[in-house]
Amino acid sequence: MECTSSIITALTSILSALIGGLITGFFTLRAVKSTFENQKKQSNKEEKKITSSLLQGIHDELETIGEGYKKQIGSKLDELEDNEPMLDYAPLSGDYFPIYNGNTLIIGRIQDNNLRKNIIKTYHIGTSMIDSIKMNNYIISKYEHACILYNSANTEVNKHHRDAYYAVLIKYASLLKEGHQMLLDSITTTLDEIKKTLEH
């Protein structure tokens, strides 16, 4: 009788401990799940805040650079007639895209695929345009040097070199005008998309 009573007491203790453990485990899991969900919400909120700040920075950078570009180099390219060379030097130096270049990892986290692609495309066109303008500056310097040589020694060879560089500048001007329009269109599209995203 005592043995049966001891077994029942032991089983009751084990069962109570088991039920207590299950209840504790259930509430612990609920607490962990709730904490995880809260952390996830907070993380998503922080991610959205970082992305929005970056988009605002990119918007301001593109807008500022675009306005400066239009007033300086852009206006000269707009005024060029067909078959006319770009003979104005464009002084270029430094990093024109500090916000973009300093945040490439965050740009990869922009959720909107189309917006992310357009941002990258716009900066790519901008970088290509800078390289093209630098190349045009180089060709101008070669053309000016050829003009000096021709003026100092009026030979057929010097005339040929001068005319050849002038012809290259005419061809290159048409490429510059093409790139110029692509850049303006891309900046406009990207700025509009960023505005729409930031308004939501």
Steps between C-alpha positions, in 0.01 A plus 500: 500500500780732594684404181195585285458829681867586441470418131187712466672788681808464280289485182296800613822694563642402162172584325478835679860578407435395140184712473680791669790463257268492200312809619829681570637393161184616322513847656876521445453421132223759477724760664790413266269516195359835613851637560613376159198658326559830680868494405406422139253792493763729651761375254262557204423848632873581529566357152223716352637806680854438369372439145279812507792713621721360225234562234461860618878541483517353148210722393676812628833396349351431155293818508798718600742341254238505224434872546871584503565280198215662300628850571860426405577216261139412415413848371806496269401161360142621448628793293718284272380472142532176303855446370635753749777401743495558874804726539440613860712339770295362786703496823430173678660375820406331825213271598171626359293222659604473867160382629463230236862384518496492880181292526520230235424223752182672620392568140498123451241476782243724323195271466352657186690326218406757235602795719829335599577422134421856389722651771793281396433573131492878558830500687654275235395743223630790713839332546518418128416861417782625725743262325376618158543867591853428628575328169363801311729726707793280396406516129465881527854519640631287211309716250636822650853360489448403134378857428815645661720270290314592182524873577872473562571273202238512225562148365259249351572252782420758771184602312395135479550449877306817583209405270499142629465610864227746401309220324534280811362783716197532270426126525560500874264798547210296360577223754517758778160641401354149497642423845387841624136429409515149647634642827232769525222248427639251751535763775141617445361144511698406811410819689129443424518139621682597820237769574217248455674248728566759774137622489367153591 
